[in-house]
């Protein structure tokens, strides 16, 4: 079964999803900013990656990819030397960006696939439950008809 509508399992309005995604991204930024003196050149995008994964789980892949792009610019501007500016692109910057985008995008897509599988399984369980119930009703009707025929004999 293919399900093309993520809104079936993401139960938030786009405005709520955008607001909460912004807050999750802000929290990741504030944690990274608070730890910047201790982990200065390392783990530039790790907190942002966790934020993107949380957003993917809660609000779907579209909001997660938006967070991914915003996270890249926030991380590059505030936590990559020279700080406070988008400087010249170096090989190291390209490697960090590729690593961040690749790992986060794969994670987001895997989470999306899992969300779709979970939804499909829940839907199939509901269908099976309804089929079982209808079969039981039919069987009960048949038994009742047989009883009525036996009484008439």
DSSP file (Angstrom, degrees, kcal/mol; ACC not computed):
  #  RESIDUE AA STRUCTURE BP1 BP2  ACC     N-H-->O    O-->H-N    N-H-->O    O-->H-N    TCO  KAPPA ALPHA  PHI   PSI    X-CA   Y-CA   Z-CA
    1    1 A X              0   0    0      0, 0.0     2,-0.5     0, 0.0   119,-0.1   0.000 360.0 360.0 360.0 136.4    0.0    0.0    0.0
    2    2 A X        -     0   0    0    118,-0.0     2,-0.5     2,-0.0     0, 0.0  -0.941 360.0-167.3-113.0 133.3    1.2    3.4   -0.8
    3    3 A X        +     0   0    0     -2,-0.5   117,-0.1     1,-0.1   116,-0.0  -0.974  10.1 176.5-120.0 118.8    0.1    6.5    1.1
    4    4 A X        +     0   0    0     -2,-0.5     2,-0.8     1,-0.1    -1,-0.1   0.458  59.1  83.5-100.3  -2.0    1.0    9.8   -0.4
    5    5 A X    >   -     0   0    0      1,-0.2     3,-1.6     2,-0.0     4,-0.2  -0.845  48.9-177.1-112.1 100.0   -0.7   12.0    2.2
    6    6 A X  G >> S+     0   0    0     -2,-0.8     4,-2.0     1,-0.3     3,-1.5   0.718  76.8  77.9 -66.5 -20.0    1.4   12.7    5.3
    7    7 A X  G 34 S+     0   0    0      1,-0.3    -1,-0.3     2,-0.2    -2,-0.0   0.673  78.0  74.0 -65.4 -13.0   -1.4   14.6    6.8
    8    8 A X  G <4 S+     0   0    0     -3,-1.6    -1,-0.3     1,-0.2    -2,-0.2   0.810 113.6  20.4 -70.2 -28.5   -3.0   11.3    7.7
    9    9 A X  T <4 S+     0   0    0     -3,-1.5     2,-0.8    -4,-0.2    -2,-0.2   0.573 110.6  77.4-115.8 -13.6   -0.5   10.7   10.5
   10   10 A X     <  -     0   0    0     -4,-2.0    -1,-0.1     1,-0.1    49,-0.1  -0.877  61.7-174.2 -94.2 112.0    0.7   14.2   11.1
   11   11 A X        +     0   0    0     -2,-0.8     2,-0.4    47,-0.2    -1,-0.1  -0.105  45.0  97.9-106.0  36.2   -2.1   15.7   13.1
   12   12 A X  S    S-     0   0    0     46,-0.1     2,-0.1    47,-0.1    -2,-0.1  -0.917  73.5-113.6-122.3 148.5   -1.0   19.3   13.4
   13   13 A X     >  -     0   0    0     -2,-0.4     4,-2.6     1,-0.1     5,-0.2  -0.410  34.4-111.0 -71.4 157.0   -1.9   22.3   11.4
   14   14 A X  H  > S+     0   0    0      1,-0.2     4,-2.4     2,-0.2     5,-0.2   0.847 118.4  53.9 -59.0 -33.6    0.8   23.9    9.3
   15   15 A X  H  > S+     0   0    0      2,-0.2     4,-2.5     1,-0.2    -1,-0.2   0.924 110.6  44.6 -67.9 -43.7    0.9   26.9   11.6
   16   16 A X  H  > S+     0   0    0      2,-0.2     4,-2.9     1,-0.2     5,-0.3   0.904 113.7  51.2 -65.0 -41.5    1.4   24.8   14.8
   17   17 A X  H  X S+     0   0    0     -4,-2.6     4,-2.3     2,-0.2    -2,-0.2   0.910 111.8  46.7 -63.0 -42.1    4.0   22.7   13.0
   18   18 A X  H  X S+     0   0    0     -4,-2.4     4,-2.3    -5,-0.2    -2,-0.2   0.919 114.1  47.8 -66.2 -43.4    5.9   25.8   11.9
   19   19 A X  H  X S+     0   0    0     -4,-2.5     4,-2.1     2,-0.2    -2,-0.2   0.951 115.6  43.1 -62.5 -49.4    5.7   27.3   15.4
   20   20 A X  H  X S+     0   0    0     -4,-2.9     4,-2.4     2,-0.2    -1,-0.2   0.862 112.6  53.1 -67.8 -35.2    6.8   24.2   17.2
   21   21 A X  H  X S+     0   0    0     -4,-2.3     4,-2.6    -5,-0.3    -1,-0.2   0.908 108.7  50.7 -64.5 -40.8    9.6   23.5   14.6
   22   22 A X  H  X S+     0   0    0     -4,-2.3     4,-2.6     2,-0.2    -2,-0.2   0.911 110.8  48.9 -61.6 -41.8   10.9   27.0   15.1
   23   23 A X  H  X S+     0   0    0     -4,-2.1     4,-2.4     2,-0.2    -2,-0.2   0.890 111.4  48.9 -67.0 -38.7   10.9   26.4   18.9
   24   24 A X  H  X S+     0   0    0     -4,-2.4     4,-2.1     2,-0.2    -2,-0.2   0.917 113.6  46.9 -65.3 -42.6   12.7   23.1   18.6
   25   25 A X  H  X S+     0   0    0     -4,-2.6     4,-2.3     2,-0.2    -2,-0.2   0.883 111.4  51.6 -65.9 -39.0   15.3   24.7   16.3
   26   26 A X  H  X S+     0   0    0     -4,-2.6     4,-2.8     2,-0.2    -2,-0.2   0.904 108.6  51.1 -63.7 -41.6   15.7   27.6   18.7
   27   27 A X  H  X S+     0   0    0     -4,-2.4     4,-2.4     2,-0.2    -2,-0.2   0.915 110.5  48.7 -62.5 -42.8   16.3   25.2   21.5
   28   28 A X  H  X S+     0   0    0     -4,-2.1     4,-2.4     1,-0.2    -2,-0.2   0.908 112.5  49.0 -63.0 -41.1   18.9   23.4   19.5
   29   29 A X  H  X S+     0   0    0     -4,-2.3     4,-3.0     2,-0.2    -2,-0.2   0.928 111.4  48.6 -63.3 -45.2   20.5   26.7   18.7
   30   30 A X  H  X S+     0   0    0     -4,-2.8     4,-2.4     2,-0.2    -2,-0.2   0.887 111.9  48.7 -65.7 -38.7   20.5   27.9   22.3
   31   31 A X  H  X S+     0   0    0     -4,-2.4     4,-1.8     2,-0.2    -1,-0.2   0.939 115.0  45.0 -64.4 -46.2   22.0   24.7   23.6
   32   32 A X  H  < S+     0   0    0     -4,-2.4     4,-0.4     1,-0.2    -2,-0.2   0.901 113.7  49.8 -64.6 -40.1   24.7   24.8   20.9
   33   33 A X  H >< S+     0   0    0     -4,-3.0     3,-0.7     1,-0.2     4,-0.3   0.887 110.2  50.8 -65.5 -38.6   25.3   28.5   21.6
   34   34 A X  H 3< S+     0   0    0     -4,-2.4     3,-0.3     1,-0.2    -1,-0.2   0.832 116.2  40.9 -67.4 -32.4   25.6   27.8   25.3
   35   35 A X  T >X S+     0   0    0     -4,-1.8     4,-2.2     1,-0.2     3,-1.0   0.371  85.1 104.4 -94.4   3.8   28.1   25.0   24.8
   36   36 A X  T <4 S+     0   0    0     -3,-0.7     4,-0.4    -4,-0.4    -1,-0.2   0.860  76.2  53.7 -58.1 -39.9   30.1   26.9   22.1
   37   37 A X  T 34 S+     0   0    0     -4,-0.3    -1,-0.3    -3,-0.3     3,-0.2   0.810 114.5  42.3 -65.5 -28.3   33.0   27.8   24.3
   38   38 A X  T <4 S+     0   0    0     -3,-1.0    -2,-0.2     1,-0.2    -1,-0.2   0.820 128.7  25.4 -88.4 -33.1   33.5   24.1   25.3
   39   39 A X  S >< S+     0   0    0     -4,-2.2     3,-1.0    -7,-0.2    -2,-0.2  -0.103  79.7 153.8-121.2  34.9   33.0   22.5   21.9
   40   40 A X  T 3  S+     0   0    0     -4,-0.4    -1,-0.1     1,-0.3    -2,-0.1   0.785  73.7  21.4 -40.2 -64.2   34.0   25.4   19.7
   41   41 A X  T 3  S+     0   0    0     39,-0.1     3,-0.3     2,-0.0    -1,-0.3   0.623 115.8  74.9 -87.3  -6.8   35.3   23.8   16.4
   42   42 A X  S <  S+     0   0    0     -3,-1.0    -3,-0.1     1,-0.2     4,-0.0  -0.606  90.3  16.2-105.2 161.1   33.5   20.4   16.9
   43   43 A X        +     0   0    0     -2,-0.2     4,-0.5     1,-0.1    -1,-0.2   0.871  64.8 163.8  51.7  48.5   29.9   19.3   16.5
   44   44 A X  S    S+     0   0    0     -3,-0.3     4,-0.2     1,-0.2     3,-0.1   0.915  78.0  20.6 -61.6 -43.8   28.8   22.3   14.5
   45   45 A X  S  > S+     0   0    0      1,-0.1     4,-2.5     2,-0.1    -1,-0.2   0.376  94.0  99.6-110.2   3.8   25.6   20.7   13.3
   46   46 A X  H  > S+     0   0    0      1,-0.2     4,-2.0     2,-0.2     5,-0.2   0.913  87.2  44.8 -62.9 -44.1   24.9   17.8   15.7
   47   47 A X  H  > S+     0   0    0     -4,-0.5     4,-2.0     1,-0.2    -1,-0.2   0.870 114.0  51.1 -67.9 -34.9   22.4   19.6   17.8
   48   48 A X  H  > S+     0   0    0      2,-0.2     4,-2.5    -4,-0.2    -1,-0.2   0.868 106.8  54.5 -67.6 -35.7   20.7   20.9   14.7
   49   49 A X  H  X S+     0   0    0     -4,-2.5     4,-2.1     2,-0.2    -2,-0.2   0.916 108.0  48.8 -63.7 -42.7   20.6   17.3   13.3
   50   50 A X  H  X S+     0   0    0     -4,-2.0     4,-2.4     1,-0.2    -1,-0.2   0.908 110.8  51.5 -62.7 -41.0   18.8   16.1   16.5
   51   51 A X  H  X S+     0   0    0     -4,-2.0     4,-2.5     1,-0.2    -2,-0.2   0.911 109.0  50.3 -62.5 -42.0   16.3   19.0   16.1
   52   52 A X  H  X S+     0   0    0     -4,-2.5     4,-2.2     1,-0.2    -1,-0.2   0.884 110.5  49.7 -64.0 -38.1   15.6   18.1   12.5
   53   53 A X  H  X S+     0   0    0     -4,-2.1     4,-2.2     2,-0.2    -2,-0.2   0.908 110.5  49.6 -67.8 -41.5   15.0   14.5   13.5
   54   54 A X  H  X S+     0   0    0     -4,-2.4     4,-2.4     1,-0.2     5,-0.2   0.920 111.6  49.3 -62.1 -43.2   12.6   15.5   16.2
   55   55 A X  H  X>S+     0   0    0     -4,-2.5     4,-3.3     1,-0.2     5,-0.5   0.895 109.4  52.4 -62.8 -39.8   10.8   17.7   13.8
   56   56 A X  H  X5S+     0   0    0     -4,-2.2     4,-1.1     3,-0.2    -1,-0.2   0.899 111.3  46.7 -63.1 -40.3   10.6   14.9   11.3
   57   57 A X  H  <5S+     0   0    0     -4,-2.2    -2,-0.2     1,-0.1    -1,-0.2   0.917 123.6  32.2 -67.0 -43.2    9.1   12.6   13.9
   58   58 A X  H  <5S+     0   0    0     -4,-2.4   -47,-0.2    -5,-0.2    -2,-0.2   0.860 134.7  17.9 -85.1 -36.5    6.6   15.1   15.1
   59   59 A X  H  <5S-     0   0    0     -4,-3.3     4,-0.4     1,-0.3    -3,-0.2   0.374 103.6-105.5-126.7   3.5    5.7   17.1   12.0
   60   60 A X     X< -     0   0    0     -4,-1.1     4,-1.4    -5,-0.5    -1,-0.3  -0.180  42.2 -64.6  96.3 172.2    6.7   15.3    8.9
   61   61 A X  H  > S+     0   0    0      1,-0.2     4,-2.4     2,-0.2     5,-0.2   0.790 120.6  61.9 -74.0 -28.9    9.4   15.5    6.3
   62   62 A X  H  > S+     0   0    0      1,-0.2     4,-1.8     2,-0.2    -1,-0.2   0.957 108.9  41.2 -64.3 -49.4    8.5   18.9    4.8
   63   63 A X  H  > S+     0   0    0     -4,-0.4     4,-2.4     1,-0.2    -1,-0.2   0.858 113.4  56.1 -65.1 -33.3    9.0   20.8    8.0
   64   64 A X  H  X S+     0   0    0     -4,-1.4     4,-2.1     2,-0.2    -2,-0.2   0.895 106.6  48.4 -67.0 -39.4   12.1   18.7    8.7
   65   65 A X  H  X S+     0   0    0     -4,-2.4     4,-1.9     2,-0.2    -1,-0.2   0.858 110.2  51.9 -70.4 -33.1   13.7   19.7    5.4
   66   66 A X  H  X S+     0   0    0     -4,-1.8     4,-2.4     2,-0.2     5,-0.2   0.934 111.2  47.8 -63.8 -44.4   12.9   23.3    6.0
   67   67 A X  H  X S+     0   0    0     -4,-2.4     4,-2.9     1,-0.2    -2,-0.2   0.862 107.5  57.7 -62.5 -35.4   14.6   23.0    9.4
   68   68 A X  H  X S+     0   0    0     -4,-2.1     4,-1.9     2,-0.2    -1,-0.2   0.926 109.6  42.9 -60.9 -46.0   17.5   21.3    7.7
   69   69 A X  H  X S+     0   0    0     -4,-1.9     4,-1.7     2,-0.2    -2,-0.2   0.928 116.2  46.9 -67.8 -45.4   18.1   24.3    5.4
   70   70 A X  H  X S+     0   0    0     -4,-2.4     4,-2.5     1,-0.2    -2,-0.2   0.899 110.7  54.2 -62.7 -40.0   17.7   26.8    8.2
   71   71 A X  H  X S+     0   0    0     -4,-2.9     4,-3.1    -5,-0.2     5,-0.3   0.894 104.2  54.8 -61.4 -40.8   19.9   24.8   10.4
   72   72 A X  H  X S+     0   0    0     -4,-1.9     4,-2.6     1,-0.2    -1,-0.2   0.937 111.4  43.4 -60.2 -46.0   22.7   24.8    7.8
   73   73 A X  H  X S+     0   0    0     -4,-1.7     4,-2.2     2,-0.2     5,-0.2   0.893 115.1  49.1 -69.3 -38.3   22.7   28.6    7.6
   74   74 A X  H  X S+     0   0    0     -4,-2.5     4,-2.7     2,-0.2     5,-0.4   0.952 114.9  44.7 -62.4 -48.4   22.5   29.1   11.3
   75   75 A X  H  X S+     0   0    0     -4,-3.1     4,-2.2     1,-0.2     5,-0.4   0.909 115.0  47.7 -62.9 -42.7   25.3   26.7   12.0
   76   76 A X  H  X S+     0   0    0     -4,-2.6     4,-0.6    -5,-0.3     9,-0.3   0.887 116.2  43.8 -66.8 -38.4   27.5   28.1    9.2
   77   77 A X  H  < S+     0   0    0     -4,-2.2     7,-2.5    -5,-0.2     8,-0.7   0.918 126.9  25.5 -74.0 -43.7   26.9   31.7   10.3
   78   78 A X  H  < S+     0   0    0     -4,-2.7    -3,-0.2    -5,-0.2    -2,-0.2   0.755 129.7  31.3 -96.2 -25.2   27.3   31.3   14.1
   79   79 A X  H  < S+     0   0    0     -4,-2.2     2,-0.5    -5,-0.4    -3,-0.2   0.400  97.7  79.7-123.3   3.5   29.5   28.3   14.6
   80   80 A X  S  < S-     0   0    0     -4,-0.6     5,-0.3    -5,-0.4     4,-0.1  -0.949  91.5 -77.6-112.2 132.6   31.9   28.0   11.7
   81   81 A X  S    S+     0   0    0     -2,-0.5    -2,-0.1     1,-0.1     2,-0.1  -0.431 118.2  48.5 -67.0 141.1   35.0   30.2   11.6
   82   82 A X  S >  S-     0   0    0     -2,-0.1     3,-1.0    -5,-0.1     5,-0.3   0.489  96.0-144.6 -74.5 131.2   35.0   33.1   10.9
   83   83 A X  T 3  S+     0   0    0      1,-0.2    -5,-0.2    -4,-0.1    -6,-0.1  -0.308  73.9  25.5 -68.6 144.7   32.1   33.5   13.3
   84   84 A X  T 3  S+     0   0    0     -7,-2.5     2,-0.3     1,-0.1    -1,-0.2   0.611 111.5  68.5  81.5  13.1   29.3   36.0   12.5
   85   85 A X  S <  S-     0   0    0     -3,-1.0     2,-1.2    -8,-0.7    -1,-0.1  -0.990  79.6-119.4-156.3 153.7   29.7   35.9    8.7
   86   86 A X        +     0   0    0     -2,-0.3     3,-0.1    -3,-0.1    -9,-0.1  -0.785  51.5 179.7 -93.7  93.9   29.2   33.7    5.8
   87   87 A X        -     0   0    0     -2,-1.2     2,-0.1    -5,-0.3    -5,-0.1   0.137  36.9 -43.0 -83.6-162.4   32.8   33.6    4.6
   88   88 A X        -     0   0    0      1,-0.1     2,-0.5     0, 0.0    -1,-0.2  -0.372  63.5-113.0 -66.0 140.9   34.6   32.0    1.8
   89   89 A X        -     0   0    0     -3,-0.1     2,-0.2    -2,-0.1    -1,-0.1  -0.650  38.4-172.0 -81.8 125.7   33.7   28.3    1.2
   90   90 A X     >  -     0   0    0     -2,-0.5     4,-2.0     1,-0.1     5,-0.1  -0.598  39.2-103.7-109.1 173.0   36.5   25.9    2.0
   91   91 A X  H  > S+     0   0    0      1,-0.2     4,-2.4     2,-0.2     5,-0.2   0.889 122.7  54.3 -62.9 -39.5   36.9   22.2    1.4
   92   92 A X  H  > S+     0   0    0      1,-0.2     4,-2.6     2,-0.2    -1,-0.2   0.899 106.8  51.2 -61.6 -40.8   36.3   21.6    5.1
   93   93 A X  H  > S+     0   0    0      1,-0.2     4,-2.7     2,-0.2    -1,-0.2   0.907 109.9  49.7 -63.1 -41.3   33.0   23.6    4.9
   94   94 A X  H  X S+     0   0    0     -4,-2.0     4,-2.8     2,-0.2    -2,-0.2   0.895 111.1  49.1 -64.9 -39.9   31.9   21.5    1.9
   95   95 A X  H  X S+     0   0    0     -4,-2.4     4,-2.7     2,-0.2    -2,-0.2   0.929 113.2  46.7 -65.5 -44.9   32.7   18.2    3.8
   96   96 A X  H  X S+     0   0    0     -4,-2.6     4,-2.7     2,-0.2    -2,-0.2   0.919 114.4  47.5 -62.3 -43.1   30.8   19.4    6.9
   97   97 A X  H  X S+     0   0    0     -4,-2.7     4,-3.0     2,-0.2     5,-0.3   0.929 113.3  47.4 -65.1 -44.8   27.8   20.5    4.8
   98   98 A X  H  X S+     0   0    0     -4,-2.8     4,-2.8     2,-0.2     5,-0.3   0.931 113.5  48.4 -61.8 -44.8   27.7   17.3    2.8
   99   99 A X  H  X S+     0   0    0     -4,-2.7     4,-2.4    -5,-0.2     5,-0.3   0.935 114.6  45.6 -59.9 -47.5   28.0   15.2    6.0
  100  100 A X  H  X S+     0   0    0     -4,-2.7     4,-2.4    -5,-0.2     5,-0.3   0.951 116.8  43.1 -62.3 -51.1   25.2   17.2    7.7
  101  101 A X  H  X S+     0   0    0     -4,-3.0     4,-2.4    -5,-0.2     5,-0.3   0.907 116.3  47.8 -64.4 -41.8   22.9   17.2    4.7
  102  102 A X  H  X S+     0   0    0     -4,-2.8     4,-2.4    -5,-0.3     5,-0.2   0.959 116.4  40.4 -65.2 -51.7   23.5   13.5    3.9
  103  103 A X  H  X S+     0   0    0     -4,-2.4     4,-2.2    -5,-0.3    -2,-0.2   0.924 119.6  45.1 -65.9 -44.3   23.0   12.1    7.4
  104  104 A X  H  X S+     0   0    0     -4,-2.4     4,-2.7    -5,-0.3    -1,-0.2   0.915 114.0  49.0 -67.3 -41.8   20.1   14.3    8.3
  105  105 A X  H  X S+     0   0    0     -4,-2.4     4,-2.5    -5,-0.3     5,-0.2   0.919 112.0  48.1 -65.9 -42.5   18.3   13.8    4.9
  106  106 A X  H  X S+     0   0    0     -4,-2.4     4,-2.4    -5,-0.3    -1,-0.2   0.925 112.9  49.3 -62.3 -43.0   18.7   10.0    5.2
  107  107 A X  H  X S+     0   0    0     -4,-2.2     4,-2.4    -5,-0.2    -2,-0.2   0.924 111.7  48.4 -60.9 -44.9   17.4   10.1    8.8
  108  108 A X  H  X S+     0   0    0     -4,-2.7     4,-2.4     1,-0.2    -1,-0.2   0.913 112.7  47.7 -63.2 -43.1   14.4   12.2    7.8
  109  109 A X  H  X S+     0   0    0     -4,-2.5     4,-2.3     2,-0.2    -1,-0.2   0.874 111.6  50.0 -68.2 -36.5   13.6    9.9    4.9
  110  110 A X  H  X S+     0   0    0     -4,-2.4     4,-2.5     2,-0.2    -2,-0.2   0.915 111.3  49.3 -66.1 -41.9   13.9    6.8    7.0
  111  111 A X  H  X S+     0   0    0     -4,-2.4     4,-2.5     2,-0.2    -2,-0.2   0.910 110.5  50.7 -62.9 -41.8   11.6    8.3    9.6
  112  112 A X  H  X S+     0   0    0     -4,-2.4     4,-2.2     2,-0.2    -2,-0.2   0.921 110.4  49.2 -61.8 -44.0    9.1    9.3    7.0
  113  113 A X  H  X S+     0   0    0     -4,-2.3     4,-2.3     1,-0.2    -2,-0.2   0.917 111.6  49.3 -61.1 -43.6    9.1    5.7    5.6
  114  114 A X  H  X S+     0   0    0     -4,-2.5     4,-2.7     1,-0.2    -2,-0.2   0.891 108.7  52.7 -63.9 -39.1    8.7    4.3    9.1
  115  115 A X  H  X S+     0   0    0     -4,-2.5     4,-2.3     1,-0.2    -1,-0.2   0.905 110.3  48.4 -62.4 -40.4    5.8    6.7    9.7
  116  116 A X  H  X S+     0   0    0     -4,-2.2     4,-2.5     2,-0.2    -2,-0.2   0.898 111.8  48.8 -67.1 -39.8    4.1    5.5    6.6
  117  117 A X  H  X S+     0   0    0     -4,-2.3     4,-2.5     2,-0.2    -2,-0.2   0.914 111.3  50.0 -66.3 -42.3    4.6    1.8    7.5
  118  118 A X  H  X S+     0   0    0     -4,-2.7     4,-2.3     2,-0.2    -2,-0.2   0.926 112.2  47.6 -61.3 -44.6    3.2    2.5   11.0
  119  119 A X  H  X S+     0   0    0     -4,-2.3     4,-2.5     1,-0.2    -2,-0.2   0.919 111.3  50.6 -63.5 -42.7    0.2    4.2    9.5
  120  120 A X  H  X S+     0   0    0     -4,-2.5     4,-2.6     1,-0.2    -1,-0.2   0.899 110.6  49.8 -62.3 -40.5   -0.4    1.4    7.0
  121  121 A X  H  X S+     0   0    0     -4,-2.5     4,-2.3     2,-0.2    -1,-0.2   0.914 110.9  48.5 -66.0 -41.9   -0.2   -1.2    9.7
  122  122 A X  H  X S+     0   0    0     -4,-2.3     4,-2.0     2,-0.2    -2,-0.2   0.913 112.7  49.0 -62.8 -41.2   -2.7    0.6   11.9
  123  123 A X  H  X S+     0   0    0     -4,-2.5     4,-2.3     1,-0.2    -2,-0.2   0.914 110.8  49.6 -65.1 -42.7   -5.0    1.0    8.9
  124  124 A X  H  X S+     0   0    0     -4,-2.6     4,-2.8     1,-0.2    -1,-0.2   0.875 108.4  53.3 -64.3 -37.4   -4.7   -2.7    8.1
  125  125 A X  H  X S+     0   0    0     -4,-2.3     4,-2.3     2,-0.2    -1,-0.2   0.913 109.4  48.9 -63.1 -41.8   -5.5   -3.7   11.6
  126  126 A X  H  X S+     0   0    0     -4,-2.0     4,-2.3     2,-0.2    -2,-0.2   0.916 112.0  48.6 -63.0 -42.8   -8.6   -1.6   11.5
  127  127 A X  H  X S+     0   0    0     -4,-2.3     4,-2.5     1,-0.2    -2,-0.2   0.927 111.9  48.7 -63.3 -45.2   -9.7   -3.2    8.2
  128  128 A X  H  X S+     0   0    0     -4,-2.8     4,-2.5     1,-0.2    -1,-0.2   0.888 110.5  51.7 -62.6 -38.9   -9.0   -6.7    9.6
  129  129 A X  H  X S+     0   0    0     -4,-2.3     4,-2.2     2,-0.2    -1,-0.2   0.919 111.1  47.3 -63.8 -43.5  -11.0   -5.9   12.7
  130  130 A X  H  X S+     0   0    0     -4,-2.3     4,-2.4     2,-0.2    -2,-0.2   0.897 112.1  49.9 -65.6 -39.9  -14.0   -4.7   10.6
  131  131 A X  H  X S+     0   0    0     -4,-2.5     4,-2.5     2,-0.2    -2,-0.2   0.912 110.6  49.9 -64.2 -41.9  -13.8   -7.8    8.4
  132  132 A X  H  X S+     0   0    0     -4,-2.5     4,-2.4     1,-0.2    -2,-0.2   0.925 111.0  49.5 -62.4 -43.4  -13.7  -10.1   11.4
  133  133 A X  H  X S+     0   0    0     -4,-2.2     4,-2.2     1,-0.2    -2,-0.2   0.912 111.3  48.4 -62.8 -43.0  -16.7   -8.3   12.9
  134  134 A X  H  X S+     0   0    0     -4,-2.4     4,-2.3     1,-0.2    -1,-0.2   0.892 111.1  50.9 -67.5 -36.8  -18.7   -8.5    9.6
  135  135 A X  H  X S+     0   0    0     -4,-2.5     4,-2.5     2,-0.2    -2,-0.2   0.908 109.8  50.3 -64.1 -40.6  -17.9  -12.2    9.3
  136  136 A X  H  X S+     0   0    0     -4,-2.4     4,-2.6     2,-0.2    -2,-0.2   0.895 110.1  50.3 -64.2 -39.5  -19.0  -12.8   12.9
  137  137 A X  H  X S+     0   0    0     -4,-2.2     4,-2.5     2,-0.2    -2,-0.2   0.923 111.8  47.8 -63.2 -43.8  -22.3  -11.0   12.2
  138  138 A X  H  X S+     0   0    0     -4,-2.3     4,-2.3     2,-0.2    -2,-0.2   0.909 112.3  49.2 -63.2 -41.6  -22.9  -13.1    9.0
  139  139 A X  H  X S+     0   0    0     -4,-2.5     4,-2.5     2,-0.2    -2,-0.2   0.912 111.2  49.5 -65.2 -41.8  -22.1  -16.3   10.9
  140  140 A X  H  X S+     0   0    0     -4,-2.6     4,-2.6     2,-0.2    -2,-0.2   0.897 110.2  50.9 -63.5 -40.1  -24.5  -15.3   13.7
  141  141 A X  H  X S+     0   0    0     -4,-2.5     4,-2.3     2,-0.2    -2,-0.2   0.909 110.8  49.1 -63.2 -40.8  -27.2  -14.5   11.2
  142  142 A X  H  X S+     0   0    0     -4,-2.3     4,-2.4     2,-0.2    -2,-0.2   0.917 111.2  49.0 -63.9 -44.1  -26.7  -17.9    9.6
  143  143 A X  H  X S+     0   0    0     -4,-2.5     4,-2.3     1,-0.2    -2,-0.2   0.920 111.5  49.8 -61.7 -43.6  -26.9  -19.7   12.9
  144  144 A X  H  X S+     0   0    0     -4,-2.6     4,-2.2     2,-0.2    -2,-0.2   0.894 110.5  49.8 -63.7 -39.6  -30.1  -17.8   13.8
  145  145 A X  H  X S+     0   0    0     -4,-2.3     4,-2.4     2,-0.2    -1,-0.2   0.902 110.1  50.9 -65.2 -40.5  -31.7  -18.7   10.5
  146  146 A X  H  X S+     0   0    0     -4,-2.4     4,-2.3     2,-0.2    -2,-0.2   0.901 109.7  50.4 -63.6 -40.1  -30.7  -22.4   11.0
  147  147 A X  H  X S+     0   0    0     -4,-2.3     4,-2.2     2,-0.2    -2,-0.2   0.908 109.8  50.3 -63.0 -41.7  -32.3  -22.3   14.5
  148  148 A X  H  X S+     0   0    0     -4,-2.2     4,-1.7     1,-0.2    -2,-0.2   0.918 111.1  48.9 -63.8 -42.5  -35.5  -20.8   13.1
  149  149 A X  H  X S+     0   0    0     -4,-2.4     4,-0.9     1,-0.2    -2,-0.2   0.886 110.2  51.6 -64.4 -38.4  -35.6  -23.5   10.4
  150  150 A X  H  < S+     0   0    0     -4,-2.3     3,-0.4     1,-0.2    -1,-0.2   0.883 109.0  50.4 -65.7 -38.3  -35.1  -26.2   13.0
  151  151 A X  H  < S+     0   0    0     -4,-2.2    -1,-0.2     1,-0.2    -2,-0.2   0.837 106.5  55.7 -68.6 -31.9  -37.9  -24.9   15.1
  152  152 A X  H  <        0   0    0     -4,-1.7    -1,-0.2     1,-0.3    -2,-0.2   0.741 360.0 360.0 -73.9 -21.2  -40.2  -24.8   12.1
  153  153 A X     <        0   0    0     -4,-0.9    -1,-0.3    -3,-0.4    -2,-0.2   0.465 360.0 360.0 -75.0 360.0  -39.7  -28.5   11.5
